[in-house]
């Protein structure tokens, strides 16, 4: 399992997101968004890729559902 250093590195790369781990699952929650997307992955590396996929899809479509589908459909 990845440690606090990996979490902090990801948090520094994505300051608009709250990053945490609960057991074996890493989570990211976009602050000040409605509805707030919550992304999940087994690793911080995979979670970082999901965040990027979400943000790129959101910038393209401005659709919560399309952005969540892009992030959740990513193979990490």
N, CA, C and O atoms as a CHARMM CRD file, in Angstrom:
* protein
*
  304
    1    1 UNK  N      0.84500  -1.18900   0.00000 PROA 1      0.00000
    2    1 UNK  CA     0.00000   0.00000   0.00000 PROA 1      0.00000
    3    1 UNK  C      0.88400   1.24400   0.00000 PROA 1      0.00000
    4    1 UNK  O      1.93600   1.27600   0.63900 PROA 1      0.00000
    5    2 UNK  N      0.45400   2.22900  -0.70100 PROA 2      0.00000
    6    2 UNK  CA     1.19900   3.47700  -0.80100 PROA 2      0.00000
    7    2 UNK  C      1.05800   4.28100   0.48300 PROA 2      0.00000
    8    2 UNK  O      0.07000   4.16200   1.20700 PROA 2      0.00000
    9    3 UNK  N      2.05500   5.09000   0.74600 PROA 3      0.00000
   10    3 UNK  CA     2.05800   5.84700   1.98900 PROA 3      0.00000
   11    3 UNK  C      1.61400   7.28500   1.83900 PROA 3      0.00000
   12    3 UNK  O      1.09000   7.70900   0.80900 PROA 3      0.00000
   13    4 UNK  N      1.85000   8.01300   2.91500 PROA 4      0.00000
   14    4 UNK  CA     1.45400   9.41200   2.99600 PROA 4      0.00000
   15    4 UNK  C      2.17900  10.27000   1.95900 PROA 4      0.00000
   16    4 UNK  O      1.61300  11.24100   1.45900 PROA 4      0.00000
   17    5 UNK  N      3.41500   9.92300   1.63600 PROA 5      0.00000
   18    5 UNK  CA     4.17200  10.70800   0.64900 PROA 5      0.00000
   19    5 UNK  C      3.49000  10.66400  -0.72100 PROA 5      0.00000
   20    5 UNK  O      3.42000  11.68300  -1.40900 PROA 5      0.00000
   21    6 UNK  N      2.99200   9.50200  -1.11900 PROA 6      0.00000
   22    6 UNK  CA     2.29200   9.37600  -2.40400 PROA 6      0.00000
   23    6 UNK  C      0.99300  10.17200  -2.38700 PROA 6      0.00000
   24    6 UNK  O      0.64300  10.80700  -3.38200 PROA 6      0.00000
   25    7 UNK  N      0.27700  10.14300  -1.26900 PROA 7      0.00000
   26    7 UNK  CA    -0.96600  10.91000  -1.15100 PROA 7      0.00000
   27    7 UNK  C     -0.67900  12.40500  -1.23800 PROA 7      0.00000
   28    7 UNK  O     -1.37300  13.14200  -1.93800 PROA 7      0.00000
   29    8 UNK  N      0.34000  12.83600  -0.52700 PROA 8      0.00000
   30    8 UNK  CA     0.68100  14.25500  -0.51800 PROA 8      0.00000
   31    8 UNK  C      1.12300  14.73200  -1.90300 PROA 8      0.00000
   32    8 UNK  O      0.76900  15.83600  -2.31600 PROA 8      0.00000
   33    9 UNK  N      1.88200  13.92200  -2.61400 PROA 9      0.00000
   34    9 UNK  CA     2.32800  14.26000  -3.96700 PROA 9      0.00000
   35    9 UNK  C      1.11800  14.45300  -4.89600 PROA 9      0.00000
   36    9 UNK  O      1.06400  15.40900  -5.67100 PROA 9      0.00000
   37   10 UNK  N      0.15000  13.52600  -4.80300 PROA 10     0.00000
   38   10 UNK  CA    -1.05700  13.62800  -5.62400 PROA 10     0.00000
   39   10 UNK  C     -1.87300  14.85400  -5.21800 PROA 10     0.00000
   40   10 UNK  O     -2.41400  15.54900  -6.07800 PROA 10     0.00000
   41   11 UNK  N     -1.96500  15.12300  -3.91800 PROA 11     0.00000
   42   11 UNK  CA    -2.70000  16.29400  -3.43300 PROA 11     0.00000
   43   11 UNK  C     -2.06900  17.58100  -3.94600 PROA 11     0.00000
   44   11 UNK  O     -2.77600  18.52100  -4.31000 PROA 11     0.00000
   45   12 UNK  N     -0.73800  17.62600  -3.97500 PROA 12     0.00000
   46   12 UNK  CA    -0.04500  18.81400  -4.49100 PROA 12     0.00000
   47   12 UNK  C     -0.28500  19.00300  -5.98700 PROA 12     0.00000
   48   12 UNK  O     -0.34500  20.13600  -6.46500 PROA 12     0.00000
   49   13 UNK  N     -0.42100  17.90900  -6.72600 PROA 13     0.00000
   50   13 UNK  CA    -0.67100  17.98600  -8.16200 PROA 13     0.00000
   51   13 UNK  C     -2.10600  18.41100  -8.47500 PROA 13     0.00000
   52   13 UNK  O     -2.36400  19.01200  -9.51700 PROA 13     0.00000
   53   14 UNK  N     -3.03400  18.10100  -7.57600 PROA 14     0.00000
   54   14 UNK  CA    -4.46500  18.38000  -7.79700 PROA 14     0.00000
   55   14 UNK  C     -5.05500  19.06100  -6.55900 PROA 14     0.00000
   56   14 UNK  O     -5.79300  18.43300  -5.80000 PROA 14     0.00000
   57   15 UNK  N     -4.73400  20.34100  -6.35300 PROA 15     0.00000
   58   15 UNK  CA    -5.16800  21.02200  -5.12200 PROA 15     0.00000
   59   15 UNK  C     -6.68000  21.24000  -5.00300 PROA 15     0.00000
   60   15 UNK  O     -7.17000  21.50100  -3.90500 PROA 15     0.00000
   61   16 UNK  N     -7.42100  21.14200  -6.09200 PROA 16     0.00000
   62   16 UNK  CA    -8.87500  21.32600  -6.01800 PROA 16     0.00000
   63   16 UNK  C     -9.58500  20.07500  -5.52900 PROA 16     0.00000
   64   16 UNK  O    -10.79500  20.08800  -5.30500 PROA 16     0.00000
   65   17 UNK  N     -8.82800  18.98800  -5.36400 PROA 17     0.00000
   66   17 UNK  CA    -9.39700  17.71300  -4.95400 PROA 17     0.00000
   67   17 UNK  C     -8.94200  17.36100  -3.53900 PROA 17     0.00000
   68   17 UNK  O     -7.80400  17.63900  -3.16000 PROA 17     0.00000
   69   18 UNK  N     -9.82900  16.75300  -2.76600 PROA 18     0.00000
   70   18 UNK  CA    -9.44700  16.20300  -1.46100 PROA 18     0.00000
   71   18 UNK  C     -9.11200  14.73400  -1.69500 PROA 18     0.00000
   72   18 UNK  O     -9.93500  13.98200  -2.21700 PROA 18     0.00000
   73   19 UNK  N     -7.90900  14.32800  -1.31200 PROA 19     0.00000
   74   19 UNK  CA    -7.41800  12.97200  -1.53900 PROA 19     0.00000
   75   19 UNK  C     -7.28400  12.27300  -0.19600 PROA 19     0.00000
   76   19 UNK  O     -6.72300  12.83700   0.74300 PROA 19     0.00000
   77   20 UNK  N     -7.79600  11.04600  -0.09400 PROA 20     0.00000
   78   20 UNK  CA    -7.62600  10.26300   1.12600 PROA 20     0.00000
   79   20 UNK  C     -7.72300   8.78500   0.81400 PROA 20     0.00000
   80   20 UNK  O     -8.11100   8.39100  -0.28600 PROA 20     0.00000
   81   21 UNK  N     -7.36600   7.97200   1.79000 PROA 21     0.00000
   82   21 UNK  CA    -7.43700   6.51600   1.65500 PROA 21     0.00000
   83   21 UNK  C     -8.26200   5.97600   2.82100 PROA 21     0.00000
   84   21 UNK  O     -8.14000   6.42900   3.95900 PROA 21     0.00000
   85   22 UNK  N     -9.10000   4.99600   2.50300 PROA 22     0.00000
   86   22 UNK  CA    -9.86400   4.26900   3.51400 PROA 22     0.00000
   87   22 UNK  C     -9.63300   2.79000   3.24400 PROA 22     0.00000
   88   22 UNK  O    -10.21100   2.22600   2.31600 PROA 22     0.00000
   89   23 UNK  N     -8.79300   2.16700   4.04800 PROA 23     0.00000
   90   23 UNK  CA    -8.45400   0.76600   3.82200 PROA 23     0.00000
   91   23 UNK  C     -7.64600   0.61700   2.55600 PROA 23     0.00000
   92   23 UNK  O     -6.60100   1.25100   2.41000 PROA 23     0.00000
   93   24 UNK  N     -8.11100  -0.20800   1.63800 PROA 24     0.00000
   94   24 UNK  CA    -7.39400  -0.47400   0.38500 PROA 24     0.00000
   95   24 UNK  C     -7.81700   0.44200  -0.75600 PROA 24     0.00000
   96   24 UNK  O     -7.29600   0.31100  -1.86300 PROA 24     0.00000
   97   25 UNK  N     -8.73700   1.35600  -0.52200 PROA 25     0.00000
   98   25 UNK  CA    -9.27700   2.19600  -1.59000 PROA 25     0.00000
   99   25 UNK  C     -8.85200   3.64800  -1.38600 PROA 25     0.00000
  100   25 UNK  O     -8.99300   4.20400  -0.29700 PROA 25     0.00000
  101   26 UNK  N     -8.32600   4.25700  -2.46300 PROA 26     0.00000
  102   26 UNK  CA    -7.97600   5.68000  -2.46200 PROA 26     0.00000
  103   26 UNK  C     -9.13300   6.45400  -3.08300 PROA 26     0.00000
  104   26 UNK  O     -9.73200   6.01300  -4.06300 PROA 26     0.00000
  105   27 UNK  N     -9.44000   7.60700  -2.50600 PROA 27     0.00000
  106   27 UNK  CA   -10.57000   8.42000  -2.94500 PROA 27     0.00000
  107   27 UNK  C    -10.11300   9.82900  -3.30700 PROA 27     0.00000
  108   27 UNK  O     -9.12500  10.33000  -2.77100 PROA 27     0.00000
  109   28 UNK  N    -10.84200  10.45800  -4.22100 PROA 28     0.00000
  110   28 UNK  CA   -10.66000  11.87100  -4.54100 PROA 28     0.00000
  111   28 UNK  C    -12.04700  12.51300  -4.64500 PROA 28     0.00000
  112   28 UNK  O    -12.94700  11.97900  -5.29300 PROA 28     0.00000
  113   29 UNK  N    -12.19500  13.64900  -4.00600 PROA 29     0.00000
  114   29 UNK  CA   -13.46100  14.36400  -3.97800 PROA 29     0.00000
  115   29 UNK  C    -13.19100  15.78700  -4.45100 PROA 29     0.00000
  116   29 UNK  O    -12.37200  16.49000  -3.85800 PROA 29     0.00000
  117   30 UNK  N    -13.86700  16.21900  -5.50800 PROA 30     0.00000
  118   30 UNK  CA   -13.68500  17.56900  -6.03800 PROA 30     0.00000
  119   30 UNK  C    -14.40900  18.55100  -5.12900 PROA 30     0.00000
  120   30 UNK  O    -15.62700  18.48600  -4.95900 PROA 30     0.00000
  121   31 UNK  N    -13.63500  19.46100  -4.54900 PROA 31     0.00000
  122   31 UNK  CA   -14.18800  20.44400  -3.62100 PROA 31     0.00000
  123   31 UNK  C    -14.98800  21.50300  -4.36900 PROA 31     0.00000
  124   31 UNK  O    -14.66100  21.84400  -5.50500 PROA 31     0.00000
  125   32 UNK  N    -16.00900  22.00900  -3.74800 PROA 32     0.00000
  126   32 UNK  CA   -16.84600  23.09600  -4.27100 PROA 32     0.00000
  127   32 UNK  C    -17.48300  22.76500  -5.61200 PROA 32     0.00000
  128   32 UNK  O    -17.61400  23.63500  -6.47300 PROA 32     0.00000
  129   33 UNK  N    -17.87600  21.52100  -5.78800 PROA 33     0.00000
  130   33 UNK  CA   -18.56900  21.10700  -7.01000 PROA 33     0.00000
  131   33 UNK  C    -19.93400  20.56100  -6.62800 PROA 33     0.00000
  132   33 UNK  O    -20.10300  19.97100  -5.56100 PROA 33     0.00000
  133   34 UNK  N    -20.90200  20.76100  -7.50300 PROA 34     0.00000
  134   34 UNK  CA   -22.23100  20.24800  -7.24000 PROA 34     0.00000
  135   34 UNK  C    -22.79700  19.65100  -8.51900 PROA 34     0.00000
  136   34 UNK  O    -22.97800  20.37400  -9.49900 PROA 34     0.00000
  137   35 UNK  N    -23.07900  18.37200  -8.53800 PROA 35     0.00000
  138   35 UNK  CA   -22.81600  17.40400  -7.47800 PROA 35     0.00000
  139   35 UNK  C    -21.31900  17.10300  -7.39100 PROA 35     0.00000
  140   35 UNK  O    -20.61500  17.16300  -8.39900 PROA 35     0.00000
  141   36 UNK  N    -20.83200  16.78100  -6.19500 PROA 36     0.00000
  142   36 UNK  CA   -19.40100  16.53700  -6.04800 PROA 36     0.00000
  143   36 UNK  C    -19.01000  15.14600  -6.54300 PROA 36     0.00000
  144   36 UNK  O    -19.50700  14.14500  -6.02900 PROA 36     0.00000
  145   37 UNK  N    -18.13000  15.07700  -7.53200 PROA 37     0.00000
  146   37 UNK  CA   -17.67400  13.76000  -7.97800 PROA 37     0.00000
  147   37 UNK  C    -16.74600  13.14400  -6.93800 PROA 37     0.00000
  148   37 UNK  O    -15.89700  13.82600  -6.36500 PROA 37     0.00000
  149   38 UNK  N    -16.91700  11.86700  -6.70600 PROA 38     0.00000
  150   38 UNK  CA   -16.02400  11.11100  -5.84200 PROA 38     0.00000
  151   38 UNK  C    -15.46800   9.97000  -6.68600 PROA 38     0.00000
  152   38 UNK  O    -16.20500   9.10000  -7.15000 PROA 38     0.00000
  153   39 UNK  N    -14.15900   9.99400  -6.87100 PROA 39     0.00000
  154   39 UNK  CA   -13.48600   8.97900  -7.67500 PROA 39     0.00000
  155   39 UNK  C    -12.78100   8.00000  -6.75400 PROA 39     0.00000
  156   39 UNK  O    -12.35300   8.37200  -5.66200 PROA 39     0.00000
  157   40 UNK  N    -12.65600   6.74000  -7.19000 PROA 40     0.00000
  158   40 UNK  CA   -12.03800   5.68900  -6.38000 PROA 40     0.00000
  159   40 UNK  C    -11.05900   4.89100  -7.22600 PROA 40     0.00000
  160   40 UNK  O    -11.25700   4.70300  -8.42600 PROA 40     0.00000
  161   41 UNK  N     -9.98700   4.42000  -6.56700 PROA 41     0.00000
  162   41 UNK  CA    -9.04500   3.52400  -7.22400 PROA 41     0.00000
  163   41 UNK  C     -8.24800   2.80500  -6.13400 PROA 41     0.00000
  164   41 UNK  O     -8.23000   3.22900  -4.97800 PROA 41     0.00000
  165   42 UNK  N     -7.59900   1.72400  -6.51900 PROA 42     0.00000
  166   42 UNK  CA    -6.79500   0.96500  -5.56200 PROA 42     0.00000
  167   42 UNK  C     -5.45000   1.63000  -5.29900 PROA 42     0.00000
  168   42 UNK  O     -4.80900   1.34000  -4.28900 PROA 42     0.00000
  169   43 UNK  N     -5.00600   2.53000  -6.20100 PROA 43     0.00000
  170   43 UNK  CA    -3.70800   3.17400  -6.01600 PROA 43     0.00000
  171   43 UNK  C     -3.84000   4.67500  -6.25900 PROA 43     0.00000
  172   43 UNK  O     -4.75800   5.13700  -6.93600 PROA 43     0.00000
  173   44 UNK  N     -2.89900   5.41800  -5.68900 PROA 44     0.00000
  174   44 UNK  CA    -2.88700   6.85700  -5.92300 PROA 44     0.00000
  175   44 UNK  C     -2.51900   7.16400  -7.37100 PROA 44     0.00000
  176   44 UNK  O     -3.00100   8.14600  -7.93400 PROA 44     0.00000
  177   45 UNK  N     -1.67800   6.34300  -7.97300 PROA 45     0.00000
  178   45 UNK  CA    -1.31900   6.52800  -9.38000 PROA 45     0.00000
  179   45 UNK  C     -2.55800   6.39900 -10.26600 PROA 45     0.00000
  180   45 UNK  O     -2.79700   7.23900 -11.13300 PROA 45     0.00000
  181   46 UNK  N     -3.34200   5.34700 -10.04500 PROA 46     0.00000
  182   46 UNK  CA    -4.57300   5.15600 -10.80400 PROA 46     0.00000
  183   46 UNK  C     -5.57400   6.26300 -10.53500 PROA 46     0.00000
  184   46 UNK  O     -6.28200   6.70100 -11.44100 PROA 46     0.00000
  185   47 UNK  N     -5.63300   6.71500  -9.29600 PROA 47     0.00000
  186   47 UNK  CA    -6.54200   7.79800  -8.93500 PROA 47     0.00000
  187   47 UNK  C     -6.15000   9.09000  -9.66000 PROA 47     0.00000
  188   47 UNK  O     -7.01700   9.84100 -10.10800 PROA 47     0.00000
  189   48 UNK  N     -4.84900   9.34400  -9.77300 PROA 48     0.00000
  190   48 UNK  CA    -4.38200  10.51700 -10.51100 PROA 48     0.00000
  191   48 UNK  C     -4.82100  10.47400 -11.96300 PROA 48     0.00000
  192   48 UNK  O     -5.21000  11.49500 -12.53100 PROA 48     0.00000
  193   49 UNK  N     -4.76000   9.29500 -12.56400 PROA 49     0.00000
  194   49 UNK  CA    -5.20400   9.14500 -13.95300 PROA 49     0.00000
  195   49 UNK  C     -6.70200   9.38100 -14.07300 PROA 49     0.00000
  196   49 UNK  O     -7.15500   9.97100 -15.05400 PROA 49     0.00000
  197   50 UNK  N     -7.47200   8.93600 -13.10200 PROA 50     0.00000
  198   50 UNK  CA    -8.92300   9.15700 -13.11900 PROA 50     0.00000
  199   50 UNK  C     -9.26300  10.64300 -12.97200 PROA 50     0.00000
  200   50 UNK  O    -10.18700  11.14200 -13.61500 PROA 50     0.00000
  201   51 UNK  N     -8.51000  11.34300 -12.12200 PROA 51     0.00000
  202   51 UNK  CA    -8.73000  12.78500 -11.95200 PROA 51     0.00000
  203   51 UNK  C     -8.49800  13.50600 -13.27800 PROA 51     0.00000
  204   51 UNK  O     -9.30400  14.34300 -13.68500 PROA 51     0.00000
  205   52 UNK  N     -7.40100  13.17900 -13.94500 PROA 52     0.00000
  206   52 UNK  CA    -7.08700  13.80900 -15.23200 PROA 52     0.00000
  207   52 UNK  C     -8.17900  13.49700 -16.25400 PROA 52     0.00000
  208   52 UNK  O     -8.61500  14.38800 -16.98400 PROA 52     0.00000
  209   53 UNK  N     -8.62100  12.25300 -16.31300 PROA 53     0.00000
  210   53 UNK  CA    -9.68200  11.86900 -17.25500 PROA 53     0.00000
  211   53 UNK  C    -10.96200  12.64100 -16.96200 PROA 53     0.00000
  212   53 UNK  O    -11.62300  13.11600 -17.88500 PROA 53     0.00000
  213   54 UNK  N    -11.31900  12.77200 -15.67800 PROA 54     0.00000
  214   54 UNK  CA   -12.51800  13.52200 -15.29900 PROA 54     0.00000
  215   54 UNK  C    -12.39500  14.97900 -15.74300 PROA 54     0.00000
  216   54 UNK  O    -13.30600  15.52100 -16.36900 PROA 54     0.00000
  217   55 UNK  N    -11.26300  15.61100 -15.41700 PROA 55     0.00000
  218   55 UNK  CA   -11.09700  17.03200 -15.73400 PROA 55     0.00000
  219   55 UNK  C    -11.09300  17.29300 -17.24000 PROA 55     0.00000
  220   55 UNK  O    -11.65100  18.28900 -17.70100 PROA 55     0.00000
  221   56 UNK  N    -10.46300  16.39900 -18.00800 PROA 56     0.00000
  222   56 UNK  CA   -10.45700  16.57000 -19.46600 PROA 56     0.00000
  223   56 UNK  C    -11.85500  16.41100 -20.05300 PROA 56     0.00000
  224   56 UNK  O    -12.25800  17.18400 -20.92200 PROA 56     0.00000
  225   57 UNK  N    -12.59100  15.41600 -19.58200 PROA 57     0.00000
  226   57 UNK  CA   -13.95400  15.20900 -20.08700 PROA 57     0.00000
  227   57 UNK  C    -14.86100  16.37000 -19.67200 PROA 57     0.00000
  228   57 UNK  O    -15.70600  16.80100 -20.45700 PROA 57     0.00000
  229   58 UNK  N    -14.69700  16.87600 -18.45500 PROA 58     0.00000
  230   58 UNK  CA   -15.50200  18.00600 -17.98800 PROA 58     0.00000
  231   58 UNK  C    -15.22200  19.24800 -18.84200 PROA 58     0.00000
  232   58 UNK  O    -16.14900  19.96100 -19.22800 PROA 58     0.00000
  233   59 UNK  N    -13.95000  19.50100 -19.13300 PROA 59     0.00000
  234   59 UNK  CA   -13.58300  20.66900 -19.94400 PROA 59     0.00000
  235   59 UNK  C    -14.17700  20.57500 -21.34800 PROA 59     0.00000
  236   59 UNK  O    -14.55300  21.58900 -21.93600 PROA 59     0.00000
  237   60 UNK  N    -14.25900  19.36600 -21.87900 PROA 60     0.00000
  238   60 UNK  CA   -14.79300  19.14300 -23.22500 PROA 60     0.00000
  239   60 UNK  C    -16.31300  19.24500 -23.27100 PROA 60     0.00000
  240   60 UNK  O    -16.87100  19.84100 -24.19100 PROA 60     0.00000
  241   61 UNK  N    -16.98000  18.66400 -22.27800 PROA 61     0.00000
  242   61 UNK  CA   -18.42800  18.48500 -22.37100 PROA 61     0.00000
  243   61 UNK  C    -19.25700  19.30700 -21.38400 PROA 61     0.00000
  244   61 UNK  O    -20.43200  19.57600 -21.63400 PROA 61     0.00000
  245   62 UNK  N    -18.65600  19.70400 -20.27600 PROA 62     0.00000
  246   62 UNK  CA   -19.38700  20.35500 -19.17100 PROA 62     0.00000
  247   62 UNK  C    -20.54500  19.48200 -18.68000 PROA 62     0.00000
  248   62 UNK  O    -21.57300  19.98600 -18.22700 PROA 62     0.00000
  249   63 UNK  N    -20.35700  18.17100 -18.77900 PROA 63     0.00000
  250   63 UNK  CA   -21.37900  17.21100 -18.36100 PROA 63     0.00000
  251   63 UNK  C    -20.83000  16.34500 -17.23100 PROA 63     0.00000
  252   63 UNK  O    -19.82200  15.65900 -17.39700 PROA 63     0.00000
  253   64 UNK  N    -21.50100  16.38200 -16.08000 PROA 64     0.00000
  254   64 UNK  CA   -21.09300  15.55900 -14.94200 PROA 64     0.00000
  255   64 UNK  C    -21.08200  14.08600 -15.33000 PROA 64     0.00000
  256   64 UNK  O    -20.11900  13.37500 -15.04400 PROA 64     0.00000
  257   65 UNK  N    -22.14200  13.62800 -15.97500 PROA 65     0.00000
  258   65 UNK  CA   -22.24900  12.20600 -16.32100 PROA 65     0.00000
  259   65 UNK  C    -21.15700  11.78000 -17.30400 PROA 65     0.00000
  260   65 UNK  O    -20.56500  10.71200 -17.14300 PROA 65     0.00000
  261   66 UNK  N    -20.88800  12.59400 -18.31000 PROA 66     0.00000
  262   66 UNK  CA   -19.83400  12.24900 -19.27900 PROA 66     0.00000
  263   66 UNK  C    -18.46600  12.22400 -18.59900 PROA 66     0.00000
  264   66 UNK  O    -17.64200  11.35600 -18.88700 PROA 66     0.00000
  265   67 UNK  N    -18.22800  13.17500 -17.69900 PROA 67     0.00000
  266   67 UNK  CA   -16.94400  13.20500 -17.00000 PROA 67     0.00000
  267   67 UNK  C    -16.79400  11.99800 -16.07100 PROA 67     0.00000
  268   67 UNK  O    -15.72100  11.39800 -16.00300 PROA 67     0.00000
  269   68 UNK  N    -17.86200  11.64100 -15.35600 PROA 68     0.00000
  270   68 UNK  CA   -17.80400  10.46100 -14.47000 PROA 68     0.00000
  271   68 UNK  C    -17.62000   9.18700 -15.28100 PROA 68     0.00000
  272   68 UNK  O    -16.86100   8.30100 -14.88600 PROA 68     0.00000
  273   69 UNK  N    -18.30600   9.09100 -16.40600 PROA 69     0.00000
  274   69 UNK  CA   -18.14600   7.90700 -17.26600 PROA 69     0.00000
  275   69 UNK  C    -16.71300   7.78200 -17.76100 PROA 69     0.00000
  276   69 UNK  O    -16.16700   6.68000 -17.81300 PROA 69     0.00000
  277   70 UNK  N    -16.09900   8.91100 -18.12600 PROA 70     0.00000
  278   70 UNK  CA   -14.71600   8.87700 -18.60700 PROA 70     0.00000
  279   70 UNK  C    -13.77300   8.41300 -17.49400 PROA 70     0.00000
  280   70 UNK  O    -12.87500   7.60800 -17.73600 PROA 70     0.00000
  281   71 UNK  N    -13.97700   8.91800 -16.28500 PROA 71     0.00000
  282   71 UNK  CA   -13.10700   8.56900 -15.16300 PROA 71     0.00000
  283   71 UNK  C    -13.33100   7.13100 -14.69800 PROA 71     0.00000
  284   71 UNK  O    -12.37600   6.40300 -14.42600 PROA 71     0.00000
  285   72 UNK  N    -14.59200   6.73200 -14.61100 PROA 72     0.00000
  286   72 UNK  CA   -14.89800   5.39200 -14.12100 PROA 72     0.00000
  287   72 UNK  C    -14.58100   4.32200 -15.14800 PROA 72     0.00000
  288   72 UNK  O    -14.29200   3.18500 -14.77500 PROA 72     0.00000
  289   73 UNK  N    -14.62500   4.65000 -16.42100 PROA 73     0.00000
  290   73 UNK  CA   -14.36100   3.66900 -17.46900 PROA 73     0.00000
  291   73 UNK  C    -12.88400   3.45800 -17.74400 PROA 73     0.00000
  292   73 UNK  O    -12.52000   2.60100 -18.55000 PROA 73     0.00000
  293   74 UNK  N    -12.03500   4.22100 -17.08900 PROA 74     0.00000
  294   74 UNK  CA   -10.60300   4.12000 -17.31000 PROA 74     0.00000
  295   74 UNK  C    -10.04900   2.84000 -16.69000 PROA 74     0.00000
  296   74 UNK  O    -10.35400   2.51500 -15.54200 PROA 74     0.00000
  297   75 UNK  N     -9.23700   2.12100 -17.45500 PROA 75     0.00000
  298   75 UNK  CA    -8.56800   0.91700 -16.93000 PROA 75     0.00000
  299   75 UNK  C     -7.25700   1.33200 -16.29400 PROA 75     0.00000
  300   75 UNK  O     -6.37000   1.84600 -16.97600 PROA 75     0.00000
  301   76 UNK  N     -7.12300   1.11100 -14.97700 PROA 76     0.00000
  302   76 UNK  CA    -5.87500   1.49400 -14.29300 PROA 76     0.00000
  303   76 UNK  C     -5.19200   0.27900 -13.72400 PROA 76     0.00000
  304   76 UNK  O     -4.13000   0.39800 -13.11300 PROA 76     0.00000
